[in-house]
Amino acid sequence: MWEVLVEKDEIWTSDEYGKSHEGRVGTLLEDGSSPKPVYFDSNSGGFGWEVCHWSVYDGGTYPQRPQAHALQAECSCGWRGERRIVNWTAVGDLPLREHGWETAGECQDDWDRHITAIDATTIPLPAELETLLEAVAEAIERLGQDAPAAALKAARSLELIAGRTAHGPARDARGQDPEKVAAALGLNVDDSRALLARYGGWSQYG
């Protein structure tokens, strides 16, 4: 039964920030601690898997697992959202995986607001350039509706332009404070270094 009902942990990501700001629903126990992953045996035996999706923490006994006290948005950058208490009394015998989706959705809304806040801390683009980039993206999307191959060619041209124009800035940024560069991009230091290496043409680990 659990092979069907157990959810994999859900991770939220943004195109702009990737692994630097991966979000998820975290589970908190009554003492404020986070529970360990729950190990489930396969019905067929011989192997199993660990699950840390919020829905498994319902106080069940097969396997033994604690009951969630609150759900909370978490981000890989260390940010934590509002603690949202699970109201077990109001839902009676309903399992968490059935009544907790609304609370989990509120956690995702919290993370979305966190990403918006990160956007506001990054270095802004000149308004005219941002408008131009949006217009180019829209033009390629329209082109793709009628001429997919042409849209792919346009997208490839953008990749080539990015490679040419970012090479020098990447090398210049390499000599600046890594933490300041990362903050300007909204990334962690490792991801920022990887981005500079990709555009600058050197090994990230060199």
Salt bridges, closest charged atoms under 4 A:
ASP9 OD2 - ARG24 NE 2.81
GLU22 OE2 - LYS19 NZ 3.59
ASP58 OD1 - ARG65 NE 2.76
GLU74 OE1 - ARG24 NH1 3.05
GLU74 OE2 - ARG80 NE 3.96
GLU82 OE1 - ARG84 NH2 3.43
GLU106 OE1 - ARG84 NH1 3.54
ASP110 OD1 - ARG84 NH2 2.97
ASP110 OD1 - ARG113 NH2 2.47
GLU159 OE1 - ARG156 NH1 3.05
